[in-house]
């Protein structure tokens, strides 16, 4: 996960939620704003969004695609927090949540609550990654929720994070030689993976950038 910097809510959403008696309903301007805010990656697993996932049938071969390519997530669930259901600061956007055979992110979380937020810098500081791609929090309760409520350590998600970091290591060695770990190179790559880049007319973050930033920043700290 990475820290999400919230911006002002779109004027169309402000107008919508200000309508007397209105209930929660996603509108295109809300979705677009959340996508742009997050650089088109999922708030929890960091996959590229929008995307559609495969829902496999019992034979394990045939599948249908999810009928949604994103999910607007209420960090504090709207089912349990009526006062938060229209609050833009309580919303992030997630993937469809079914890569591989296991549900994860908002699809699994549903109406459950989590005690942390990807908007909280203090929470993000508790996050680390293992070399096999596992995401871990130093806070016992957060770590429990990462695994049991969001299921962020499915085999495919772990593999994707591991492969992303391994690809960056290979790129560094190929371009910088046998000693790629110097402050200048690390700083350049940290900037690359923490910045949005233009892709198909959209400013996007690189998927799984959080795991790359963790290892790059760890190496940089070791040199200071």
Secondary structure as UniProt FT lines:
FT   HELIX           11..17
FT   TURN            20..21
FT   HELIX           28..37
FT   TURN            38..40
FT   TURN            43..45
FT   STRAND          54..56
FT   TURN            58..59
FT   STRAND          63..65
FT   STRAND          71..74
FT   TURN            78..80
FT   HELIX           82..84
FT   TURN            85..86
FT   HELIX           88..90
FT   STRAND          91..94
FT   TURN            100..101
FT   HELIX           105..109
FT   TURN            110..111
FT   TURN            118..119
FT   HELIX           121..124
FT   TURN            125..126
FT   STRAND          127..129
FT   TURN            131..132
FT   STRAND          135..137
FT   HELIX           140..148
FT   TURN            152..153
FT   HELIX           155..176
FT   HELIX           183..194
FT   STRAND          197..199
FT   TURN            200..201
FT   STRAND          202..204
FT   TURN            207..208
FT   HELIX           209..223
//
